[in-house]
Amino acid sequence: MLAAEAFAVPAPDPELRHGPVVLPDDPTGIPEPHDILAAEEFPMPSARHQPGAGQTGRSRAARRGAVLAAVGLLAWLFVRRRRA
C-alpha cells in the first residue's frame, strides 16, 4: 500500500491565495540603475614590490620559530655527543 493511498491530502484552500505582488517604486526616484557594489567602490590595494611584501607577520614568526628550534636541536645534539 502506498502512503498516498493511506493518507489523504486535502485540496489547497482558495482563501489563502493572494494576488500578484506589487513592488514599491524606488525611494530615491532615480530611474537608471544606481547600485554600487562595495568591490567597485573600495578596490583591494595592490601589494608593493618590496622584499618581503606579501609575507605576513605570522609567516615570519613561524620561520623565526623554526630557525630557533633547529638551532636548539643542533645545540642539544652537540652537547649530547660531547658527553658520550
Secondary structure, DSSP 8 states (H G I E B T S, - for coil): --HHHHS------GGG----------TT---S-----HHHHS-------STTTT--HHHHHHHHHHHHHHHHHHHHHHHHHHH-
